[in-house]
Amino acid sequence: MRDYPPDPQSPSRSLAVLRTGEPLIVGEITDDMLVQGAKDERHLRLIRSLGLKSYICVPLVVSGKTLGLLTFATAESGRKYTQADLALAMDLAQRAAVAIENTQLYQALRDIDRRKDEFLATLAHELRNPLAPVRNALQILKMPRVDTGTVERSREMMERQVHHLVRLVDDLLDVSRVMRGKIELRRERVELATVVSRAIETVQPLVDAQGHQLSVRMASDSLLLEADPVRLAQVVGNLLTNAAKYTEPNGRIWLTAERDCEMAVLRVRDTGIGIAPDMLPRIFELFVQVDHATSKAQGGLGIGLTLVKNLVEMHNGIVQARSEGLGQGCEFVVRLPLVAQAIHQDHGPEAGAQADQLPPCSGKRLLVVDDNKDAADSLAMLLRLQGHEVRVAYSGMAALEMTKIYTPDVVFLDIGMPGMDGYEAARRIREQPGLGKIVLAAMTGWGQQEDRRRTVEAGFDHHLVKPPEPKALERLLSDLASKKHDR
């Protein structure tokens, strides 16, 4: 078969069965038939050596679709097939085709079930992240003698995180409506430059917070579209958000728009983590996303690109994803038909560390590490009000620098941080002189058994699922002495 692969366009009888779905029986194979079917002298010698006498070929057909062929041949016995043999072969082929289809359906169901479980775990993770600072802030507001500044900061945190929760719910509702065809576009004539400008306004805070450099280059001439400006801005915004999330801090993002005949071509390119070749064909499928275990992205529900694809197609356009592989960045290209006649918000240093000069207290020395500033600051406020000395770092690298001048009893360490994730930060903290016995508590939205196993293997003493129960924190800190003794 290696030297003489089948040719789908060949006039051979067996391949005709594949094309037509009609069975074939050859009661007696003659030498003339072998000569006609041979591709060269060597091929003829090979098939003559088999000593074939009789032959049956039947299609594997199920639900009106031909899956392949089932062939039978006699040689040494010299037996010649009859119509009764053909009927038996067709019955066997029918049973085999049903079995193959059932196997394919079973595999498809298993894949759907796996993706459902992954989505639910991801949804839980994404909801727990904003819930953590909300819960912390509520606990702070319950405490007596809380000063006005702390109350105001807690309120602002809750407002930001509730807004984030609303966005998550809106995305879920949007993708549901789009997939069911319940969204009607409100089309109007709009310049692509106007749409891009609106999208950048929405995404710019995220880009700035990550320290990315965003370069925008628009065509000098008009790119007039007949489109829903809100939905099209959502497309551009989702692509830019995707680029910002999947690019490590201080990366580069390029957005360009140009005319190609009667089409407007929008490109969003980044220097991010890229897309593996096996993931590229599936990147627009619902709930498909990069494995969270890489911990190089800021998470998401795996629905943003599905929305992009559906909304672009509703505008009679197409979208493509390109990547040279992992670590090579990626590019998304959107093509939209043109109208016929027109044929830094200041967030402070992202990876900096907050080192409030607090007077010594009778509590524990704690370090909170989380790239989500609201989550880190609210937890730190809660712990300070409980009488502990707390420092905050907003990245793994900042945590390492902090531990050189500040030796905590416990480090509350977020796992899913961009750049240096919690696993790497934990390993490097333990390697520092005098910190080998430090108590490490993983803070993460991932709470399945496999996630707990990974934190244990990484050397963490505790696994806290966001948002952590206040009583769990109190228990951990009250048991600190005995835990350190056990180590």
LOLUMRO-846672 format. One record per residue (C-alpha): residue number from 1; residue in three letters; x, y, z. Coordinates in steps of 0.25 Angstrom, whole numbers, plus 5000, padded with zeros to 4 digits. Layout:
- resi,resn,c1,c2,c3
- NUM,ALA,X,Y,Z
...
***
This chain:
- resi,resn,c1,c2,c3
- 1,MET,5000,5000,5000
- 2,ARG,5012,5009,5003
- 3,ASP,5017,5008,4989
- 4,TYR,5003,5007,4982
- 5,PRO,4994,5016,4990
- 6,PRO,4979,5016,4985
- 7,ASP,4975,5027,4975
- 8,PRO,4961,5032,4978
- 9,GLN,4960,5036,4964
- 10,SER,4964,5023,4959
- 11,PRO,4954,5015,4950
- 12,SER,4956,5002,4958
- 13,ARG,4944,4995,4962
- 14,SER,4946,4996,4977
- 15,LEU,4948,5011,4977
- 16,ALA,4935,5012,4969
- 17,VAL,4928,5005,4980
- 18,LEU,4933,5016,4989
- 19,ARG,4928,5026,4980
- 20,THR,4914,5020,4976
- 21,GLY,4911,5012,4989
- 22,GLU,4908,5000,4980
- 23,PRO,4913,4986,4984
- 24,LEU,4922,4978,4975
- 25,ILE,4924,4963,4974
- 26,VAL,4934,4956,4965
- 27,GLY,4931,4941,4964
- 28,GLU,4944,4938,4957
- 29,ILE,4957,4947,4956
- 30,THR,4964,4945,4943
- 31,ASP,4978,4948,4940
- 32,ASP,4973,4959,4930
- 33,MET,4966,4966,4941
- 34,LEU,4980,4966,4949
- 35,VAL,4987,4972,4937
- 36,GLN,4976,4983,4935
- 37,GLY,4978,4986,4950
- 38,ALA,4993,4986,4951
- 39,LYS,5000,4999,4951
- 40,ASP,5014,4993,4946
- 41,GLU,5021,4980,4945
- 42,ARG,5025,4980,4959
- 43,HIS,5011,4982,4964
- 44,LEU,5006,4971,4954
- 45,ARG,5016,4961,4960
- 46,LEU,5011,4965,4974
- 47,ILE,4996,4963,4972
- 48,ARG,4999,4950,4964
- 49,SER,5006,4944,4976
- 50,LEU,4994,4946,4985
- 51,GLY,4987,4935,4976
- 52,LEU,4973,4942,4977
- 53,LYS,4961,4934,4972
- 54,SER,4949,4942,4976
- 55,TYR,4945,4956,4982
- 56,ILE,4934,4964,4989
- 57,CYS,4934,4979,4992
- 58,VAL,4923,4985,4999
- 59,PRO,4921,4999,5005
- 60,LEU,4920,5003,5019
- 61,VAL,4908,5012,5019
- 62,VAL,4900,5018,5030
- 63,SER,4890,5030,5031
- 64,GLY,4892,5031,5016
- 65,LYS,4907,5033,5017
- 66,THR,4918,5024,5012
- 67,LEU,4929,5022,5023
- 68,GLY,4938,5013,5015
- 69,LEU,4939,4999,5009
- 70,LEU,4939,4985,5014
- 71,THR,4946,4975,5005
- 72,PHE,4946,4959,5005
- 73,ALA,4955,4951,4996
- 74,THR,4958,4936,4994
- 75,ALA,4972,4930,4990
- 76,GLU,4977,4916,4995
- 77,SER,4963,4910,4997
- 78,GLY,4959,4913,4982
- 79,ARG,4945,4916,4987
- 80,LYS,4936,4925,4978
- 81,TYR,4927,4935,4984
- 82,THR,4912,4935,4981
- 83,GLN,4900,4944,4983
- 84,ALA,4897,4938,4996
- 85,ASP,4911,4942,5001
- 86,LEU,4909,4956,4996
- 87,ALA,4896,4957,5004
- 88,LEU,4904,4952,5016
- 89,ALA,4915,4962,5013
- 90,MET,4905,4974,5012
- 91,ASP,4899,4970,5025
- 92,LEU,4913,4970,5032
- 93,ALA,4916,4983,5026
- 94,GLN,4903,4989,5031
- 95,ARG,4906,4985,5045
- 96,ALA,4920,4989,5044
- 97,ALA,4916,5003,5039
- 98,VAL,4906,5005,5051
- 99,ALA,4917,5001,5061
- 100,ILE,4927,5011,5055
- 101,GLU,4916,5022,5055
- 102,ASN,4913,5019,5069
- 103,THR,4927,5019,5073
- 104,GLN,4929,5033,5066
- 105,LEU,4916,5038,5073
- 106,TYR,4921,5033,5087
- 107,GLN,4935,5040,5085
- 108,ALA,4927,5053,5081
- 109,LEU,4919,5052,5093
- 110,ARG,4931,5049,5102
- 111,ASP,4938,5062,5096
- 112,ILE,4925,5070,5098
- 113,ASP,4924,5065,5113
- 114,ARG,4939,5068,5115
- 115,ARG,4938,5082,5109
- 116,LYS,4925,5084,5118
- 117,ASP,4933,5080,5130
- 118,GLU,4944,5089,5126
- 119,PHE,4935,5101,5124
- 120,LEU,4928,5099,5137
- 121,ALA,4941,5099,5144
- 122,THR,4946,5111,5137
- 123,LEU,4933,5119,5140
- 124,ALA,4934,5116,5154
- 125,HIS,4948,5121,5154
- 126,GLU,4944,5134,5147
- 127,LEU,4933,5136,5156
- 128,ARG,4941,5134,5169
- 129,ASN,4952,5144,5165
- 130,PRO,4943,5156,5166
- 131,LEU,4935,5150,5177
- 132,ALA,4947,5149,5186
- 133,PRO,4949,5164,5187
- 134,VAL,4934,5166,5189
- 135,ARG,4934,5157,5200
- 136,ASN,4946,5163,5206
- 137,ALA,4940,5177,5205
- 138,LEU,4927,5172,5212
- 139,GLN,4935,5166,5223
- 140,ILE,4943,5179,5225
- 141,LEU,4930,5187,5225
- 142,LYS,4924,5178,5237
- 143,MET,4936,5181,5246
- 144,PRO,4935,5192,5256
- 145,ARG,4942,5205,5256
- 146,VAL,4946,5205,5241
- 147,ASP,4951,5218,5236
- 148,THR,4944,5226,5225
- 149,GLY,4956,5224,5215
- 150,THR,4955,5209,5217
- 151,VAL,4940,5209,5215
- 152,GLU,4941,5217,5202
- 153,ARG,4952,5208,5196
- 154,SER,4944,5196,5199
- 155,ARG,4932,5202,5192
- 156,GLU,4940,5205,5180
- 157,MET,4946,5191,5180
- 158,MET,4932,5185,5180
- 159,GLU,4927,5194,5169
- 160,ARG,4938,5190,5160
- 161,GLN,4936,5175,5163
- 162,VAL,4921,5175,5161
- 163,HIS,4923,5182,5148
- 164,HIS,4933,5171,5144
- 165,LEU,4922,5161,5148
- 166,VAL,4912,5168,5140
- 167,ARG,4921,5167,5128
- 168,LEU,4923,5152,5130
- 169,VAL,4908,5150,5130
- 170,ASP,4906,5159,5118
- 171,ASP,4916,5151,5110
- 172,LEU,4909,5138,5114
- 173,LEU,4895,5144,5110
- 174,ASP,4901,5149,5097
- 175,VAL,4907,5136,5092
- 176,SER,4894,5129,5096
- 177,ARG,4886,5139,5088
- 178,VAL,4895,5139,5076
- 179,MET,4896,5124,5075
- 180,ARG,4881,5123,5075
- 181,GLY,4880,5134,5065
- 182,LYS,4872,5143,5074
- 183,ILE,4881,5156,5072
- 184,GLU,4876,5166,5061
- 185,LEU,4887,5175,5055
- 186,ARG,4884,5190,5055
- 187,ARG,4891,5193,5043
- 188,GLU,4895,5207,5039
- 189,ARG,4906,5213,5031
- 190,VAL,4918,5215,5039
- 191,GLU,4933,5217,5037
- 192,LEU,4942,5206,5042
- 193,ALA,4951,5216,5048
- 194,THR,4940,5220,5057
- 195,VAL,4937,5206,5061
- 196,VAL,4952,5204,5064
- 197,SER,4952,5216,5073
- 198,ARG,4940,5212,5081
- 199,ALA,4947,5198,5083
- 200,ILE,4960,5204,5087
- 201,GLU,4953,5213,5098
- 202,THR,4948,5201,5104
- 203,VAL,4960,5192,5104
- 204,GLN,4971,5203,5107
- 205,PRO,4970,5201,5122
- 206,LEU,4974,5187,5121
- 207,VAL,4985,5189,5111
- 208,ASP,4991,5200,5120
- 209,ALA,4990,5191,5132
- 210,GLN,4998,5181,5125
- 211,GLY,5008,5191,5120
- 212,HIS,5006,5187,5106
- 213,GLN,5009,5196,5094
- 214,LEU,4997,5197,5085
- 215,SER,5000,5202,5071
- 216,VAL,4989,5206,5062
- 217,ARG,4990,5209,5047
- 218,MET,4977,5212,5039
- 219,ALA,4975,5213,5024
- 220,SER,4976,5228,5019
- 221,ASP,4963,5226,5011
- 222,SER,4949,5223,5015
- 223,LEU,4945,5209,5020
- 224,LEU,4930,5211,5020
- 225,LEU,4922,5199,5025
- 226,GLU,4907,5195,5026
- 227,ALA,4908,5190,5040
- 228,ASP,4903,5190,5054
- 229,PRO,4914,5199,5061
- 230,VAL,4911,5194,5075
- 231,ARG,4913,5179,5071
- 232,LEU,4925,5182,5062
- 233,ALA,4932,5190,5073
- 234,GLN,4929,5177,5081
- 235,VAL,4937,5169,5071
- 236,VAL,4949,5178,5071
- 237,GLY,4949,5180,5086
- 238,ASN,4948,5164,5088
- 239,LEU,4960,5163,5078
- 240,LEU,4968,5173,5086
- 241,THR,4964,5168,5099
- 242,ASN,4969,5154,5095
- 243,ALA,4982,5160,5090
- 244,ALA,4984,5167,5103
- 245,LYS,4981,5155,5112
- 246,TYR,4989,5145,5104
- 247,THR,5001,5154,5103
- 248,GLU,5011,5155,5115
- 249,PRO,5013,5169,5121
- 250,ASN,5020,5179,5113
- 251,GLY,5017,5172,5100
- 252,ARG,5013,5178,5087
- 253,ILE,4999,5179,5080
- 254,TRP,4997,5184,5065
- 255,LEU,4984,5187,5059
- 256,THR,4983,5191,5045
- 257,ALA,4972,5193,5035
- 258,GLU,4973,5194,5020
- 259,ARG,4965,5193,5007
- 260,ASP,4966,5180,4999
- 261,CYS,4957,5182,4986
- 262,GLU,4943,5182,4991
- 263,MET,4947,5178,5005
- 264,ALA,4951,5184,5018
- 265,VAL,4962,5176,5025
- 266,LEU,4965,5178,5040
- 267,ARG,4977,5171,5046
- 268,VAL,4980,5169,5061
- 269,ARG,4994,5164,5063
- 270,ASP,5001,5161,5076
- 271,THR,5014,5156,5082
- 272,GLY,5007,5147,5092
- 273,ILE,5007,5132,5095
- 274,GLY,5002,5128,5081
- 275,ILE,4993,5116,5078
- 276,ALA,4998,5102,5077
- 277,PRO,4995,5096,5063
- 278,ASP,4985,5085,5068
- 279,MET,4977,5097,5074
- 280,LEU,4977,5106,5062
- 281,PRO,4965,5099,5055
- 282,ARG,4957,5099,5068
- 283,ILE,4960,5113,5073
- 284,PHE,4946,5119,5069
- 285,GLU,4938,5107,5076
- 286,LEU,4930,5110,5088
- 287,PHE,4937,5109,5101
- 288,VAL,4950,5105,5094
- 289,GLN,4962,5113,5100
- 290,VAL,4977,5111,5104
- 291,ASP,4979,5101,5116
- 292,HIS,4978,5109,5129
- 293,ALA,4990,5101,5134
- 294,THR,4999,5109,5126
- 295,SER,4995,5121,5135
- 296,LYS,5000,5131,5125
- 297,ALA,4987,5137,5122
- 298,GLN,4977,5145,5130
- 299,GLY,4966,5134,5128
- 300,GLY,4953,5136,5122
- 301,LEU,4941,5127,5118
- 302,GLY,4945,5123,5104
- 303,ILE,4933,5130,5098
- 304,GLY,4940,5143,5093
- 305,LEU,4945,5137,5080
- 306,THR,4932,5130,5077
- 307,LEU,4924,5143,5078
- 308,VAL,4935,5149,5069
- 309,LYS,4933,5138,5058
- 310,ASN,4917,5139,5059
- 311,LEU,4916,5154,5059
- 312,VAL,4926,5155,5047
- 313,GLU,4918,5145,5039
- 314,MET,4905,5152,5042
- 315,HIS,4912,5164,5035
- 316,ASN,4915,5155,5023
- 317,GLY,4929,5155,5027
- 318,ILE,4940,5144,5030
- 319,VAL,4950,5143,5041
- 320,GLN,4963,5135,5041
- 321,ALA,4973,5132,5052
- 322,ARG,4988,5130,5049
- 323,SER,5000,5126,5058
- 324,GLU,5013,5120,5056
- 325,GLY,5012,5112,5069
- 326,LEU,5014,5114,5083
- 327,GLY,5022,5126,5087
- 328,GLN,5021,5132,5074
- 329,GLY,5009,5141,5076
- 330,CYS,4996,5141,5067
- 331,GLU,4988,5149,5057
- 332,PHE,4973,5150,5055
- 333,VAL,4969,5155,5041
- 334,VAL,4955,5160,5039
- 335,ARG,4949,5163,5025
- 336,LEU,4936,5171,5024
- 337,PRO,4929,5176,5011
- 338,LEU,4930,5191,5008
- 339,VAL,4918,5199,5004
- 340,ALA,4917,5199,4989
- 341,GLN,4920,5213,4987
- 342,ALA,4931,5214,4997
- 343,ILE,4937,5202,4989
- 344,HIS,4985,5224,5117
- 345,GLN,4979,5222,5128
- 346,ASP,4989,5223,5140
- 347,HIS,4988,5210,5148
- 348,GLY,5002,5211,5154
- 349,PRO,5013,5201,5152
- 350,GLU,5007,5187,5149
- 351,ALA,5017,5179,5155
- 352,GLY,5020,5188,5167
- 353,ALA,5019,5185,5181
- 354,GLN,5012,5192,5192
- 355,ALA,5020,5193,5205
- 356,ASP,5011,5201,5215
- 357,GLN,5020,5205,5227
- 358,LEU,5011,5199,5238
- 359,PRO,5015,5199,5253
- 360,PRO,5018,5186,5258
- 361,CYS,5006,5178,5263
- 362,SER,5003,5166,5271
- 363,GLY,4998,5158,5259
- 364,LYS,5005,5150,5249
- 365,ARG,5014,5155,5238
- 366,LEU,5007,5153,5224
- 367,LEU,5010,5155,5210
- 368,VAL,4998,5155,5200
- 369,VAL,5002,5153,5185
- 370,ASP,4992,5155,5174
- 371,ASP,4992,5162,5160
- 372,ASN,4977,5165,5163
- 373,LYS,4979,5178,5171
- 374,ASP,4965,5179,5177
- 375,ALA,4966,5164,5182
- 376,ALA,4980,5167,5188
- 377,ASP,4977,5180,5194
- 378,SER,4964,5176,5200
- 379,LEU,4969,5163,5206
- 380,ALA,4981,5171,5212
- 381,MET,4971,5181,5218
- 382,LEU,4963,5170,5224
- 383,LEU,4976,5163,5230
- 384,ARG,4981,5177,5235
- 385,LEU,4968,5179,5242
- 386,GLN,4969,5166,5249
- 387,GLY,4982,5171,5255
- 388,HIS,4993,5165,5245
- 389,GLU,5004,5172,5239
- 390,VAL,5002,5171,5224
- 391,ARG,5010,5174,5211
- 392,VAL,5005,5173,5197
- 393,ALA,5011,5170,5184
- 394,TYR,5005,5170,5170
- 395,SER,5013,5160,5163
- 396,GLY,5022,5148,5166
- 397,MET,5035,5156,5163
- 398,ALA,5030,5167,5172
- 399,ALA,5028,5156,5183
- 400,LEU,5042,5151,5182
- 401,GLU,5048,5165,5183
- 402,MET,5039,5167,5195
- 403,THR,5043,5155,5202
- 404,LYS,5058,5160,5202
- 405,ILE,5054,5171,5212
- 406,TYR,5042,5165,5218
- 407,THR,5041,5151,5224
- 408,PRO,5026,5147,5225
- 409,ASP,5021,5136,5234
- 410,VAL,5011,5133,5223
- 411,VAL,5010,5136,5208
- 412,PHE,4996,5136,5201
- 413,LEU,5000,5134,5187
- 414,ASP,4991,5135,5175
- 415,ILE,4994,5123,5165
- 416,GLY,4989,5129,5151
- 417,MET,4998,5141,5150
- 418,PRO,5003,5145,5136
- 419,GLY,5018,5145,5135
- 420,MET,5023,5137,5147
- 421,ASP,5012,5128,5152
- 422,GLY,5009,5124,5166
- 423,TYR,5016,5111,5165
- 424,GLU,5029,5117,5160
- 425,ALA,5028,5128,5170
- 426,ALA,5026,5118,5181
- 427,ARG,5038,5110,5177
- 428,ARG,5047,5122,5176
- 429,ILE,5042,5127,5190
- 430,ARG,5046,5114,5196
- 431,GLU,5060,5114,5190
- 432,GLN,5063,5128,5197
- 433,PRO,5072,5126,5209
- 434,GLY,5063,5126,5222
- 435,LEU,5050,5124,5215
- 436,GLY,5050,5109,5213
- 437,LYS,5040,5106,5224
- 438,ILE,5031,5118,5221
- 439,VAL,5016,5115,5220
- 440,LEU,5010,5116,5206
- 441,ALA,4996,5117,5204
- 442,ALA,4991,5116,5189
- 443,MET,4980,5125,5185
- 444,THR,4972,5121,5173
- 445,GLY,4959,5120,5166
- 446,TRP,4962,5106,5162
- 447,GLY,4957,5096,5172
- 448,GLN,4956,5082,5166
- 449,GLN,4964,5070,5171
- 450,GLU,4974,5071,5160
- 451,ASP,4977,5086,5164
- 452,ARG,4979,5082,5179
- 453,ARG,4988,5071,5175
- 454,ARG,4997,5081,5167
- 455,THR,4998,5091,5178
- 456,VAL,5002,5080,5188
- 457,GLU,5013,5075,5178
- 458,ALA,5018,5090,5176
- 459,GLY,5020,5090,5191
- 460,PHE,5008,5098,5196
- 461,ASP,5004,5096,5210
- 462,HIS,4989,5100,5208
- 463,HIS,4980,5101,5196
- 464,LEU,4969,5113,5197
- 465,VAL,4958,5114,5187
- 466,LYS,4954,5128,5183
- 467,PRO,4947,5135,5190
- 468,PRO,4953,5129,5203
- 469,GLU,4944,5127,5215
- 470,PRO,4948,5137,5226
- 471,LYS,4947,5126,5236
- 472,ALA,4957,5117,5227
- 473,LEU,4967,5129,5228
- 474,GLU,4965,5130,5243
- 475,ARG,4967,5115,5245
- 476,LEU,4980,5115,5236
- 477,LEU,4986,5127,5244
- 478,SER,4982,5122,5258
- 479,ASP,4988,5108,5254
- 480,LEU,5001,5114,5249
- 481,ALA,5010,5110,5260
- 482,SER,5005,5095,5260
- 483,LYS,5007,5095,5245
- 484,LYS,5021,5100,5245
- 485,HIS,5024,5090,5256
- 486,ASP,5019,5079,5247
- 487,ARG,5028,5083,5236
***
